[in-house]
Amino acid sequence: MVDYLSLSIWGGYDAKPKGADQSFGQIFKQIVGDDTKVMVVGGVFSEATAADAVANHTDLIGVGRGTLIDPLFGKKILDGQGDTIVSQISPEQVKKTAWTPGLFEAFTREDSLGLPALPGQESILSLHTGQFGEAATSLPTD
């Protein structure tokens, strides 16, 4: 038995396959049944989108980029302060994160080294230092 199935959806938690009327999460929930939970990652940047994802598309969510922007994302929801979640990165918000130097350099590049862009990312491009050089144009594929 599989405990859960994790789907990382580039188009967001509510993305649908071409020609479908249901999201990937909804489709996979029907396929795996009630004994296996479906977790979707992608496009969750606020309490409202987190609630919509769980109510309408999936059993569980993973909040990657949303937590990179606001490390207190989950705590704010648990504390009833979901309305204070910061949903866009900015130079001021970068100071409140705990990004590694490599992650900082990736998200301050125009191409993000192939990572999905962050909302507000254009506001931090001027912070790029080139610390690790500019030769790479994407993440390694092997």
FENLIN-V373433 format. One line per field, one symbol per residue. burial: I if it has 9 or more other ideal C-beta (glycine too) atoms within 8 Angstrom, else O. A space follows every 50 residues. Layout:
# FENLIN-V373433
burial: ???
This chain:
# FENLIN-V373433
burial: OOOIIOIOIOOOIIIIOOOOOOIIIIIIIOOIOOOIOIIIIIIIIIIOII OIIIOOIIOIIIIOIIIIIIOOIOOIIOOOOIOOIOIIIIOOIIOOIOIO OOIIIIIIIOOIIOOOOIIIIOIIIOIOOOOOOOOOOOOOOO
